Amino acid sequence: MAPGLSALDVLNLILIVGLLAALFGWAGGRGGLRSAFARIRALEDVQETYDIRLKRREGAVGQAATQKRKTLLQERDAEAEELARQLAARRGRRGGGMLFPAELTEQEREESAAAQLEKEAESLGLKKGNAG
C-alpha cells in the first residue's frame, strides 16, 4: 500500500468505494427493473392489440352467422307463405274447405239465408215444427 496511508484511511477508502458501488448497483438494479417492466408492458400492449383484433374477427363471424340464420328463416317463411297460397288456390278450385270456402252462387246464398231464418224462428218459438 501507499506508505503515507494509515489503516484508518484505507478503511475509509474501502467504505466509500463500497458505498458508491452499492449506490450504483442499486440504481442499476432499479434501472434494470424499470426496463424489465417496460418490456412486460410492451408485451402486454402487443397482446392487447391481438386480443382486440381477435375479438373484432369473432364479432364479424358472429354477425355473419346471425345474418345467415336470418336469411334462412326469411327464405323458409317465404316458402311457407307460397305453399299456403298454392294450397288456398287449390282448395278454392275444389270447392273449398273449412278454412278456405269456395265462392257461393246467388241461389246458394238465398237458400242459406232462408235456412238460417228458419232456425232462428224455431229457436224463438215463432214457427212450430211440422206436426202431422
Backbone as ProteinMPNN parsed JSONL, in Angstrom:
{"seq_chain_A": "MAPGLSALDVLNLILIVGLLAALFGWAGGRGGLRSAFARIRALEDVQETYDIRLKRREGAVGQAATQKRKTLLQERDAEAEELARQLAARRGRRGGGMLFPAELTEQEREESAAAQLEKEAESLGLKKGNAG", "coords_chain_A": {"N_chain_A": [[0.809, -1.166, 0.0], [0.168, 2.347, -0.124], [2.746, 4.336, 1.349], [2.078, 6.527, 2.958], [-0.437, 6.202, 3.929], [-2.694, 5.451, 6.469], [-4.127, 2.761, 8.398], [-6.668, 3.467, 9.065], [-7.28, 5.324, 7.075], [-7.294, 3.656, 4.839], [-9.408, 1.971, 5.526], [-11.51, 3.85, 5.492], [-11.432, 4.519, 2.748], [-12.126, 2.064, 1.6], [-14.718, 1.774, 2.622], [-16.0, 3.998, 1.451], [-15.715, 3.448, -1.311], [-17.149, 1.048, -1.375], [-19.667, 1.963, -0.579], [-20.297, 3.663, -2.755], [-20.299, 1.772, -4.825], [-22.425, 0.192, -4.005], [-24.535, 2.055, -4.18], [-24.518, 2.661, -6.964], [-24.99, 0.113, -7.952], [-27.505, -0.412, -6.894], [-28.975, 1.584, -8.188], [-28.551, 0.771, -10.819], [-29.791, -1.658, -10.674], [-32.429, -0.868, -10.184], [-32.882, 0.464, -12.553], [-32.648, -1.689, -14.242], [-34.872, -3.145, -13.422], [-36.844, -1.347, -14.162], [-36.537, -1.365, -16.941], [-37.218, -4.008, -17.417], [-39.888, -3.992, -16.598], [-40.828, -2.234, -18.519], [-40.478, -3.776, -20.802], [-42.286, -5.826, -20.236], [-44.669, -4.38, -20.215], [-44.726, -3.596, -22.885], [-45.039, -6.085, -24.107], [-47.543, -6.737, -23.061], [-49.056, -4.747, -24.288], [-48.856, -5.498, -26.975], [-50.1, -7.981, -26.826], [-52.656, -7.148, -26.082], [-53.381, -5.736, -28.356], [-53.533, -7.84, -30.238], [-55.584, -9.233, -29.027], [-57.729, -7.459, -29.293], [-57.975, -7.424, -32.081], [-58.643, -10.11, -32.51], [-61.105, -10.283, -31.172], [-62.597, -8.557, -32.754], [-62.654, -9.997, -35.137], [-64.053, -12.277, -34.255], [-66.459, -11.057, -33.637], [-67.27, -10.215, -36.18], [-67.571, -12.687, -37.443], [-69.62, -13.728, -35.884], [-71.676, -11.925, -36.491], [-71.988, -12.493, -39.187], [-72.909, -15.143, -39.033], [-75.326, -14.737, -37.7], [-76.675, -13.18, -39.591], [-76.853, -15.055, -41.631], [-78.541, -16.971, -40.447], [-80.863, -15.387, -40.202], [-81.428, -14.935, -42.899], [-81.947, -17.562, -43.776], [-84.248, -18.12, -42.23], [-85.992, -16.199, -43.267], [-86.181, -17.104, -45.9], [-87.401, -19.584, -45.455], [-89.834, -18.732, -44.352], [-90.897, -17.34, -46.535], [-91.156, -19.443, -48.335], [-93.049, -21.0, -46.959], [-95.239, -19.26, -46.972], [-95.723, -19.139, -49.721], [-96.419, -21.816, -50.248], [-98.753, -21.949, -48.7], [-100.337, -20.136, -50.102], [-100.557, -21.49, -52.555], [-101.93, -23.77, -51.695], [-104.312, -22.649, -50.807], [-105.317, -21.68, -53.216], [-105.686, -24.065, -54.595], [-107.601, -25.35, -52.996], [-109.684, -23.614, -53.327], [-110.445, -24.102, -55.969], [-111.389, -26.718, -55.769], [-113.687, -26.545, -54.357], [-113.484, -25.726, -51.873], [-112.881, -25.682, -48.3], [-113.041, -25.859, -44.761], [-111.403, -23.813, -43.937], [-110.851, -22.345, -46.223], [-113.36, -21.424, -47.841], [-115.286, -22.029, -50.825], [-116.479, -19.749, -53.345], [-119.872, -18.755, -53.095], [-122.859, -19.281, -54.976], [-125.541, -17.134, -56.152], [-128.052, -18.327, -55.699], [-127.362, -20.292, -53.809], [-126.637, -18.692, -51.657], [-129.094, -17.468, -51.038], [-130.616, -19.722, -50.274], [-129.165, -20.519, -48.055], [-129.51, -18.298, -46.362], [-132.291, -18.417, -46.009], [-132.532, -20.869, -44.671], [-131.178, -20.251, -42.331], [-132.837, -18.273, -41.266], [-135.126, -19.808, -40.743], [-134.149, -21.495, -38.721], [-133.678, -19.642, -36.693], [-136.264, -18.729, -36.262], [-137.504, -21.056, -35.264], [-136.02, -21.384, -32.933], [-136.831, -19.173, -31.49], [-139.431, -19.743, -31.104], [-141.382, -18.973, -32.869], [-142.07, -20.348, -35.076], [-143.617, -23.385, -35.502], [-142.718, -26.772, -35.329], [-143.149, -29.295, -37.924], [-145.971, -30.811, -37.337], [-147.697, -33.692, -37.628]], "CA_chain_A": [[0.0, 0.0, 0.0], [0.918, 3.599, -0.134], [3.374, 4.475, 2.664], [1.545, 7.598, 3.772], [-1.817, 5.917, 4.318], [-2.833, 4.656, 7.681], [-5.155, 1.73, 8.335], [-7.942, 4.161, 9.12], [-7.511, 5.875, 5.738], [-7.632, 2.523, 3.95], [-10.761, 1.553, 5.891], [-12.413, 4.88, 4.952], [-11.457, 4.365, 1.298], [-12.905, 0.85, 1.294], [-16.121, 2.056, 2.923], [-16.525, 4.935, 0.445], [-15.836, 2.705, -2.571], [-18.251, 0.089, -1.191], [-20.917, 2.719, -0.589], [-20.544, 4.08, -4.134], [-20.639, 0.571, -5.6], [-23.78, -0.199, -3.612], [-25.47, 3.022, -4.758], [-24.613, 2.445, -8.412], [-25.619, -1.202, -8.163], [-28.931, -0.262, -6.617], [-29.53, 2.369, -9.285], [-28.556, -0.099, -11.999], [-30.831, -2.666, -10.463], [-33.727, -0.213, -10.396], [-32.976, 0.684, -13.999], [-32.916, -3.0, -14.841], [-36.277, -3.468, -13.16], [-37.677, -0.481, -14.998], [-36.511, -1.841, -18.325], [-37.991, -5.255, -17.456], [-41.298, -3.6, -16.572], [-41.136, -1.653, -19.825], [-40.625, -4.897, -21.742], [-43.543, -6.509, -19.923], [-45.745, -3.502, -20.706], [-44.737, -3.685, -24.348], [-45.654, -7.379, -24.439], [-48.967, -6.628, -22.761], [-49.664, -3.924, -25.337], [-48.953, -6.332, -28.183], [-51.136, -8.979, -26.553], [-53.93, -6.44, -26.109], [-53.67, -5.454, -29.764], [-54.001, -9.087, -30.847], [-56.869, -9.559, -28.421], [-58.731, -6.598, -29.935], [-58.168, -7.931, -33.455], [-59.34, -11.39, -32.421], [-62.499, -10.018, -30.817], [-63.252, -7.987, -33.936], [-62.926, -11.104, -36.074], [-65.129, -13.086, -33.693], [-67.688, -10.287, -33.812], [-67.645, -10.265, -37.594], [-68.047, -14.046, -37.713], [-70.919, -13.84, -35.227], [-72.649, -11.167, -37.276], [-72.24, -13.237, -40.426], [-73.745, -16.295, -38.69], [-76.66, -14.219, -37.406], [-77.274, -12.791, -40.873], [-77.165, -16.289, -42.357], [-79.746, -17.529, -39.827], [-81.99, -14.54, -40.582], [-81.721, -15.195, -44.305], [-82.593, -18.878, -43.861], [-85.598, -18.005, -41.697], [-86.808, -15.449, -44.229], [-86.448, -17.992, -47.038], [-88.399, -20.578, -45.024], [-91.12, -18.046, -44.234], [-91.386, -17.073, -47.884], [-91.585, -20.727, -48.899], [-94.288, -21.395, -46.292], [-96.306, -18.401, -47.484], [-96.013, -19.566, -51.096], [-97.155, -23.085, -50.159], [-100.099, -21.65, -48.199], [-101.052, -19.517, -51.212], [-100.88, -22.542, -53.517], [-102.946, -24.625, -51.091], [-105.569, -21.898, -50.823], [-105.791, -21.635, -54.602], [-106.143, -25.407, -54.945], [-108.846, -25.624, -52.276], [-110.716, -22.772, -53.943], [-110.91, -24.765, -57.191], [-112.078, -27.957, -55.453], [-114.946, -26.333, -53.659], [-113.174, -25.166, -50.564], [-112.897, -26.459, -47.078], [-113.477, -25.006, -43.657], [-110.563, -22.627, -43.849], [-110.926, -21.579, -47.458], [-114.597, -21.824, -48.535], [-115.419, -21.59, -52.216], [-117.483, -18.697, -53.545], [-121.249, -19.258, -53.212], [-123.67, -18.662, -56.023], [-126.67, -16.339, -55.635], [-129.091, -19.242, -55.215], [-126.883, -20.93, -52.574], [-126.699, -17.684, -50.592], [-130.504, -17.317, -50.659], [-131.028, -20.925, -49.55], [-128.504, -20.475, -46.757], [-130.175, -17.268, -45.561], [-133.614, -18.932, -45.649], [-132.349, -21.914, -43.659], [-130.788, -19.587, -41.093], [-134.04, -17.631, -40.742], [-135.983, -20.853, -40.192], [-133.564, -21.933, -37.445], [-133.899, -18.59, -35.708], [-137.704, -18.717, -35.946], [-137.767, -22.211, -34.403], [-135.402, -21.178, -31.618], [-137.635, -18.168, -30.769], [-140.775, -20.278, -30.923], [-142.304, -18.357, -33.798], [-142.5, -21.367, -36.043], [-143.738, -24.676, -34.859], [-142.26, -27.852, -36.185], [-144.178, -29.952, -38.705], [-146.655, -31.825, -36.557], [-148.608, -34.26, -38.571]], "C_chain_A": [[0.867, 1.251, 0.0], [1.485, 3.857, 1.266], [2.745, 5.548, 3.54], [0.13, 7.326, 4.265], [-1.831, 5.091, 5.594], [-3.948, 3.636, 7.472], [-6.53, 2.369, 8.339], [-8.277, 4.774, 7.763], [-7.921, 4.783, 4.748], [-9.055, 2.057, 4.231], [-11.785, 2.552, 5.356], [-12.543, 4.747, 3.437], [-12.291, 3.159, 0.899], [-14.389, 1.107, 1.539], [-16.745, 2.987, 1.873], [-16.718, 4.227, -0.892], [-16.985, 1.717, -2.49], [-19.602, 0.778, -1.237], [-21.269, 3.164, -2.004], [-20.947, 2.888, -5.004], [-22.061, 0.116, -5.278], [-24.814, 0.747, -4.22], [-25.632, 2.819, -6.255], [-25.254, 1.101, -8.736], [-27.11, -1.137, -7.937], [-29.604, 0.503, -7.756], [-29.586, 1.539, -10.558], [-29.629, -1.168, -11.897], [-32.219, -2.091, -10.684], [-33.942, 0.045, -11.886], [-33.273, -0.614, -14.729], [-34.361, -3.411, -14.633], [-37.202, -2.628, -14.028], [-37.686, -0.959, -16.444], [-37.277, -3.157, -18.456], [-39.48, -4.946, -17.436], [-41.719, -3.004, -17.912], [-41.32, -2.753, -20.867], [-41.947, -5.628, -21.51], [-44.728, -5.681, -20.415], [-45.848, -3.559, -22.229], [-45.38, -5.001, -24.794], [-47.153, -7.356, -24.163], [-49.691, -5.805, -23.815], [-49.853, -4.724, -26.623], [-50.06, -7.367, -28.009], [-52.524, -8.337, -26.608], [-54.345, -6.114, -27.54], [-54.196, -6.7, -30.466], [-55.364, -9.483, -30.304], [-57.988, -8.745, -29.064], [-59.017, -7.085, -31.35], [-58.973, -9.223, -33.456], [-60.817, -11.177, -32.096], [-63.258, -9.405, -31.981], [-63.601, -9.079, -34.935], [-64.062, -11.969, -35.566], [-66.464, -12.373, -33.85], [-68.181, -10.33, -35.243], [-68.198, -11.64, -37.958], [-69.426, -14.246, -37.098], [-72.006, -13.1, -35.994], [-72.99, -11.893, -38.568], [-73.146, -14.437, -40.154], [-75.175, -15.851, -38.397], [-77.377, -13.832, -38.693], [-77.672, -14.02, -41.677], [-78.434, -16.93, -41.793], [-80.976, -16.719, -40.207], [-82.412, -14.819, -42.018], [-82.437, -16.532, -44.467], [-84.03, -18.819, -43.344], [-86.514, -17.252, -42.661], [-87.144, -16.308, -45.437], [-87.51, -19.023, -46.679], [-89.778, -19.95, -44.895], [-91.719, -17.782, -45.612], [-91.893, -18.355, -48.54], [-92.908, -21.181, -48.279], [-95.46, -20.554, -46.783], [-96.708, -18.807, -48.9], [-96.804, -20.871, -51.097], [-98.586, -22.857, -49.669], [-100.948, -21.025, -49.302], [-101.47, -20.569, -52.243], [-101.986, -23.453, -52.984], [-104.313, -23.93, -51.107], [-106.153, -21.855, -52.229], [-106.342, -23.0, -55.005], [-107.463, -25.734, -54.253], [-109.989, -24.798, -52.855], [-111.28, -23.412, -55.196], [-111.722, -26.018, -56.882], [-113.39, -27.737, -54.722], [-114.713, -25.899, -52.232], [-113.21, -26.174, -49.441], [-113.346, -25.524, -45.982], [-112.664, -23.711, -43.611], [-110.702, -21.726, -45.066], [-112.192, -21.97, -48.212], [-114.621, -21.274, -49.959], [-116.491, -20.502, -52.282], [-118.867, -19.339, -53.728], [-121.965, -18.544, -54.354], [-124.816, -17.905, -55.361], [-127.728, -17.241, -55.026], [-128.657, -19.896, -53.904], [-126.921, -19.942, -51.402], [-128.136, -17.499, -50.103], [-130.993, -18.509, -49.856], [-130.423, -20.944, -48.147], [-129.17, -19.461, -45.835], [-131.545, -17.75, -45.108], [-133.501, -19.992, -44.562], [-131.986, -21.287, -42.318], [-132.002, -18.895, -40.452], [-134.982, -18.659, -40.12], [-135.454, -21.343, -38.849], [-133.806, -20.901, -36.363], [-135.369, -18.553, -35.289], [-138.055, -19.881, -35.027], [-137.202, -21.985, -33.009], [-136.183, -20.139, -30.809], [-139.077, -18.636, -30.533], [-141.796, -19.668, -31.851], [-142.845, -19.367, -34.81], [-142.541, -22.696, -35.338], [-143.278, -25.732, -35.847], [-143.419, -28.496, -36.917], [-144.801, -31.061, -37.874], [-147.751, -32.421, -37.45], [-149.728, -34.965, -38.027]], "O_chain_A": [[2.093, 1.208, 0.107], [0.798, 3.629, 2.262], [2.87, 5.481, 4.763], [-0.443, 8.163, 4.963], [-1.056, 4.147, 5.751], [-4.635, 3.669, 6.451], [-7.454, 1.872, 7.694], [-9.434, 4.747, 7.343], [-8.805, 4.992, 3.917], [-9.819, 1.78, 3.306], [-12.818, 2.149, 4.823], [-13.645, 4.852, 2.9], [-13.079, 3.233, -0.045], [-15.227, 0.695, 0.737], [-17.886, 2.782, 1.46], [-17.756, 4.382, -1.536], [-17.73, 1.567, -3.458], [-20.555, 0.279, -1.836], [-22.426, 3.055, -2.412], [-21.851, 3.005, -5.831], [-22.807, -0.294, -6.167], [-25.849, 0.302, -4.716], [-26.753, 2.806, -6.763], [-25.992, 0.989, -9.715], [-27.891, -1.726, -8.684], [-30.673, 0.115, -8.228], [-30.569, 1.601, -11.297], [-30.278, -1.531, -12.878], [-33.08, -2.731, -11.288], [-35.042, -0.134, -12.408], [-34.035, -0.646, -15.695], [-35.002, -3.953, -15.533], [-38.201, -3.115, -14.557], [-38.731, -0.955, -17.096], [-37.915, -3.405, -19.48], [-40.254, -5.562, -18.169], [-42.831, -3.24, -18.383], [-42.211, -2.672, -21.713], [-42.639, -6.001, -22.457], [-45.682, -6.227, -20.969], [-46.948, -3.569, -22.783], [-46.168, -5.026, -25.74], [-47.94, -7.895, -24.941], [-50.817, -6.13, -24.193], [-50.894, -4.631, -27.274], [-50.855, -7.602, -28.919], [-53.463, -8.937, -27.133], [-55.522, -6.205, -27.889], [-55.181, -6.636, -31.201], [-56.202, -10.009, -31.037], [-59.064, -9.272, -29.346], [-60.173, -7.148, -31.767], [-59.864, -9.416, -34.284], [-61.682, -11.825, -32.686], [-64.437, -9.701, -32.178], [-64.691, -9.093, -35.507], [-64.939, -12.36, -36.336], [-67.478, -12.999, -34.158], [-69.38, -10.465, -35.488], [-69.178, -11.745, -38.696], [-70.3, -14.86, -37.71], [-73.126, -13.593, -36.128], [-74.145, -11.907, -38.993], [-74.046, -14.726, -40.942], [-76.129, -16.517, -38.801], [-78.56, -14.128, -38.86], [-78.714, -14.025, -42.332], [-79.298, -17.377, -42.547], [-82.024, -17.293, -40.505], [-83.601, -14.926, -42.318], [-83.418, -16.629, -45.205], [-84.931, -19.401, -43.949], [-87.672, -17.626, -42.848], [-88.263, -16.253, -45.947], [-88.404, -19.311, -47.474], [-90.778, -20.556, -45.28], [-92.915, -17.981, -45.822], [-92.924, -18.355, -49.212], [-93.784, -21.685, -48.981], [-96.555, -21.078, -46.988], [-97.892, -18.817, -49.237], [-97.755, -21.018, -51.865], [-99.521, -23.491, -50.158], [-102.132, -21.336, -49.431], [-102.595, -20.545, -52.743], [-102.874, -23.86, -53.733], [-105.336, -24.556, -51.388], [-107.365, -21.983, -52.402], [-107.363, -23.075, -55.689], [-108.349, -26.333, -54.863], [-111.136, -25.245, -52.867], [-112.474, -23.282, -55.468], [-112.639, -26.36, -57.629], [-114.131, -28.693, -54.498], [-115.663, -25.727, -51.468], [-113.527, -27.349, -49.626], [-113.97, -24.499, -46.256], [-113.19, -22.648, -43.282], [-110.676, -20.5, -44.953], [-112.117, -22.775, -49.141], [-114.064, -20.217, -50.254], [-117.307, -20.366, -51.371], [-119.007, -20.34, -54.43], [-121.71, -17.376, -54.648], [-125.033, -18.022, -54.155], [-128.247, -16.949, -53.948], [-129.466, -20.046, -52.988], [-127.211, -20.337, -50.272], [-128.375, -17.386, -48.901], [-131.704, -18.339, -48.866], [-131.077, -21.332, -47.179], [-129.372, -19.738, -44.652], [-131.933, -17.526, -43.961], [-134.302, -20.005, -43.627], [-132.446, -21.753, -41.275], [-132.167, -18.933, -39.232], [-135.574, -18.397, -39.073], [-136.237, -21.58, -37.93], [-134.109, -21.259, -35.225], [-135.683, -18.368, -34.113], [-138.837, -19.704, -34.093], [-137.829, -22.351, -32.015], [-136.202, -20.204, -29.58], [-139.84, -17.974, -29.83], [-142.995, -19.839, -31.626], [-143.956, -19.224, -35.321], [-141.593, -23.079, -34.653], [-143.441, -25.583, -37.058], [-144.573, -28.26, -36.559], [-144.215, -32.133, -37.726], [-148.618, -31.705, -37.952], [-150.557, -35.482, -38.777]]}, "name": "protein", "num_of_chains": 1, "seq": "MAPGLSALDVLNLILIVGLLAALFGWAGGRGGLRSAFARIRALEDVQETYDIRLKRREGAVGQAATQKRKTLLQERDAEAEELARQLAARRGRRGGGMLFPAELTEQEREESAAAQLEKEAESLGLKKGNAG"}
